[in-house]
Amino acid sequence: MTVSALHAARPDEEEAMGLDAEPVHLRCSGLVLRQQHVLLCQRIADWVLPGGTPRAGESVAACVRREVREETGLSVTPAGVAFVFDTAHPEYGQSLVEIVLHAVADEPDSEPHGVEDGLVPAFIRLERLAAVGLRPPIGGHLRAFHRDNRTAAYLGNVWRPAPSEARRAW
């Protein structure tokens, strides 16, 4: 089926083809801890983990490294999956999946600094998370991760060409 035919499909046809009518957006963010603090970025009235949308062909880990550097000036190395969550706004038909990678600062004593307009990065005390307007409200999960420090496996890009494709490349 061509892309134009796919876009012209009726909702019942989309459902029959196993396609969701609304897109799912992906966000990749970094959870950087320093003693009793977590790295956050302030946007006007709320605070978020540093992160963003991966570029075409960019892995989750590469996106986290780039976004943390762009938003805070810090270089980090992703160490594992801290957690994954989704948010869905049924009224607007929007769905977001966020993959949060635990990341370790390459220079542990370096301080974040404003690099991107409209964002102010800072290490915030974990005990203050309820008071800062964290969005989404995941402060309890950040404190639990800090306490337990359990990461899930991050397998990275596991794509490998099929044997027939690999032969063609030679």
N, C-alpha and C positions, 0 to 999 in steps of 0.2 A: 504494500500500500504506500502511495506517495505521501509526502509530508502534507501537501495541500489537501489530499483526500482524508488524511487523518484529522486535520483541523476541521474539515467539513462534516465529520462524523457526528451523528446525533448522540446525546448523552447515553441512551440505552445501548447504542453500538459501542461506545467507549467502554461502558461497563462490561459488555460481552467480550471485548478484546482485552479486558484486564487493565485498562488504563485509568488512572485517576483523572478526574475532570480538572482538578486544581493542582498546581505545581507544589512541590515541597522544596523549600529553600534550605540550603545548608550553610551553617556558620561554624567556623573552627576557632576555638579560643584557647588561650594559655592560662593555666593556673600556676602562678609563680608565688611560692611561699618564702618568707624570710622570718625565721623565728616565729613570733606570734602575729605576723602580718601577712597580708595578701595584696598582691599588685592589682589595682583597679584603675579604671579611667573614668573621670567625671565628665559627663555630658550635660551641661546646663544644670538640671536639678536631680539627675540620677547617676548612678555609678554602674559600670559594667566591667566584666572581664575583658582584657584586651583581645581582640579577635576580629574576624570578618569573613568574607566570602572567598573561597578559593578561586584562583584564576584557572582558565582552561588548561588542563594537563598538570595542574599543581596538586601535589599530595597534601593530605591533612597536616602532616608534620611540617612541610615546607610552608604552608599557609600560616601556621602558628608562628614559625620563626619570623616570617616576613611581617605579619601583622603586629606582633609584639614589638619588633624593631621599629616599624613605622609609627606606632602609637606611643611608645615609651622611650625609645632610644636604646633599649636593652637588647643584647644578644642572648638568646636562650637555646637550650637543647632539650627537645621533647623527650620525656623519660617513660611515658606510658599513658594509658587512658585513665583519667580521673573518674569521669562519668559522662554519660550521654543523656540528654533530655530533649523533649520536644514541647513545643507550644503550638496550640492551634486556636485560631480565632474563628469560630464557626460563622459569625455574622458576616465576616469579610472573606471567608473561604481561604484564609491564609494558614499555612503550616510551616513551622520552622523546626529543623532538627539541628541541635548544637552538639558538637563533639568537643569535649573539654579535655585537652591533654595536660597532664602534669608536666611542667617545664622547669628546668633548672637554669638559673642565670649563669652564663659563661664566666662572668666576673662578679662573684657573689656580693661584693661591697659597692658595686656601682649603683648610682642613684638614677631613677627614672627622670626624664625631663620632657617637657612638652615639645613634640615634634609636629604633630598634626593639629591644624586649626580646630578649635572647638573641643579639644580633649585635654584634660589635665590629669596626668598619671601620678599616682602616689601609692605608697605602701600604707594600707589601712589596718589598724589593729583588728584582729578577728572578733574580739568582744564588742566592737563598735558597729558591726555589720548591720544589725537591726536598725540602727539610727541613721544610716547614711543614704537610704533609698536605693538599695541594690536591686537591679532589674536584670533578669527575673529574680524573685526573692529566694535565692538559693544559699543564703548565709549559713543555715544549719548544715547543709551538705558540705560547704567549704570547711566549716569547723570540724565536721566528722572526718573529712579527708585528712585534715591536718593532724587530728588525733590518731587515726588508724593508719594513715599513709599506705593504703593498699591500692595499687594500680592494677588495672586489667591489662591483658596483653594488647599491644599495638603491633599488628603484623606489617604495617606499611603497605607499599604497593606490591601485591603478590601476583600481578598479571605477568604471564609468560606467553610467548607466542606458541601457537599450536605447532607441532612438528612440521607440518606441511608449510606453514608460514616461515618457519626458521630456515628451512632449506632454500626457500626462494630468496631470502636475504643474502645468501652467499653467492 
